[in-house]
Amino acid sequence: ADLVDVGSYPGSPGPHGTLDQAGNVFEWTERRFGIARFFHGGAYNQTPDFASSAGGIPGAPDSKVAWIGFRVAAAIPE
């Protein structure tokens, strides 16, 4: 896997206009199943098929690995 600069894929925005949502690290989401939380988005050390947001992988909330993270985002006032 190769690292790229932010904004390298401007032709593939997410549903809210955000870019570069896949392929960095898997990101924790609010989705739950029992006590497991789900992470989505693929990671730098995974194959492209993991980048689908339709899937998701359950994991323990106390997982501590380099390929799981979270995104902090806020709306930018116009």
N, C-alpha and C positions, 0 to 999 in steps of 0.2 A: 504494500500500500504506500502511496505517496502523499505527502502533505502538500496542500495548495493554499494560496492566499485567499482571504475572505473576499467574497464577491466573484470568484472565478467561474461560477455557474449562473450568470444572470438570466439565462433562458429557462430556468426551472424553479420559479418562485413557488412557495407553499401557498395554501389557501388564503393566508392573510398577507401575502406579499413579501414574506420573509425569504431570505436566501440562505443557502448553505446549512440546511437543517439536517442533512444526513452525512454520515461518514466520519464524523469527528469522534465522538464517544456516544454510546447508547445514553439516552436521557430518561430519567425517571419521569413518570406521569402520574396524574391523579387516579388513573384506572387501577382498580383493585379486584382481586378474586380471593376471598377469604382474607388471610393476613398478608398474602403476597401482593406486592406492587408490580406494575409492569413498566418495562423500559422499552423504548422504540428508537428507531433512526439509524441503526447500524453503527459500526465503529471502525476505526482505522485498521484494526487487525481482523476484520471479518470480510466475508465475500459480499458482493453487491446485493444478493438476494435478501440479506438482513436489513437493507436500507428501507424496505417498504414500511410505511406507517400503518398499513392495514394489519400487520401481524402483531408483534409485541412478544416479549419474553417475560414470564413471571420471575421474580427474584425476591430474596429476603431483604427487608428494609435495611439490615445491617451489613449488606454486602460491601466489601471494601476491595475493589479491583480498579486498575488503571483505566479500564475501558467503559466505566459507568460514571456518569456525571449528571448534572442538571443545568438548565438554562434559566437565567434570570432575565426577564424582559419587561419593558414598559413601553407604553405608547409615547411617541414623540409628538408634542404639540405642533400643530402646523403654524 
